[in-house]
C-alpha cells in the first residue's frame, strides 16, 4: 500500500518551488494561447509547450513553432527527438528564445512519434537518452529535464525506470517528470494509453527515496488540488494535464494553495484574456484558436452550457470577432468584461 512521507530538503527551496506545480505539455492543446490563459489563472505554475521535434525547430518557422508571450514565464520548451546533435541545436535555439527549461520527451506513445524513434519508445534506449541529455546540457545553460513513462510494453518498470533515471543522472539531468503509467506501444492507441494502463505511484516514490538529490515530479491520473497536496508530501512537484485543460478554473487557486500567494479572480483573468484576444485578432489570429481553450472554464456554473454552445457555434465563423466572446460571457458573468 502506498503511503506518503515527508521528504527532507537540504537544498535551496527555490529549486523545488520551480516545479512544485506544473501544467503538462499536451499535443494540440497547450499552444501559446492556451498557455496565456493558464498563466492569467496562476502566476506561479510552470507551463510547458506542446512537443516540437528538434528538426522542426532547426529547419522550420521558429516564430510559429517557438513564439510565446512574455507573460508566460516560467515556461518550458518540450523537444522530441533521438539524435543528440539535432537536440543540442534545438535546445540552444530554444534557450536563445528565452525558455526557462528544455524538456526531453521520453513519454509520448503516438504512432508518429514511434516512427521517428523518439517519445516513449526511447524508454528502451536509456543510454541514447543519456547521450541526448548530455549533448543538450553542453549546448545550453538552461536546465535540461526529462519527462518519461515507467516503461513500455513488456518492460519491467522496476528495471526500465531505474535504468533511465540512472543514465540521465550520470549525464547531468536532475529533474524527472514521471508519468506513472507504462505505455503500451503495441495494442493501445495514444488516447487509451492515457487511461488504460494503471497508475503506479509507488515506483516513482521509490525513485525519489533512492535519489533524494533529484527533483521528481509526479504526473498521471491526478485530477484535483486536494490530490496534488497529498502527492506533494512525497514528491517535489506535481504535473496536471487534462484536468488543468478541461477544468481550468481550478488553476485559480494554485497560487494560494501551493505558493503562498492569492486566489486569482476568474473574472479578472477573463478580462485580461479578452484583451489578449483583441490584440491577437488584430494580428490575424482566428477567434476560435483562442476561445477553444476557454470552453471548460465555467464548468459547473449557471450558464456554462450556453457559453460553450455559443462559442462552439460562432467562434469558427469567418470574421468572428470579440463580440462573439462578449455575447458568450454574458451567459456566465455577472459584470461586463471589456476587451478593448
Secondary structure, 3 states (H helix, E strand, C coil): CCCCCCCCCCCCHHHHHCCCEEECCCCCCCCHHHHHHHHHHCCCCEEEEEEEEHHHHHHCCHHHHHCCCHHHCCEEEEEECCCHHHHHHHHHHHHHCCCCEEEEEECCCCHHHHHCCCHHHHHHCHHHHHHHHHHHHHHCCCEEEEEECCCECCCCHHHHHHHHHHHHHHCCCCEEEEECCCECCCCCCCCHHHCCCCCCHHHHHHHHHHCCCCEEEEECCCCCHHHHHHHCCCCCEEEECHHHHHCHHHHHHHHHHHHCCCCCCHHHHHHHHHHHHHHHHHCCCCCHHHHHHHCCCCCCCCCHHHHHHHHHHHCCCCCCCHHHHHHHHCCCCCCCCCCC
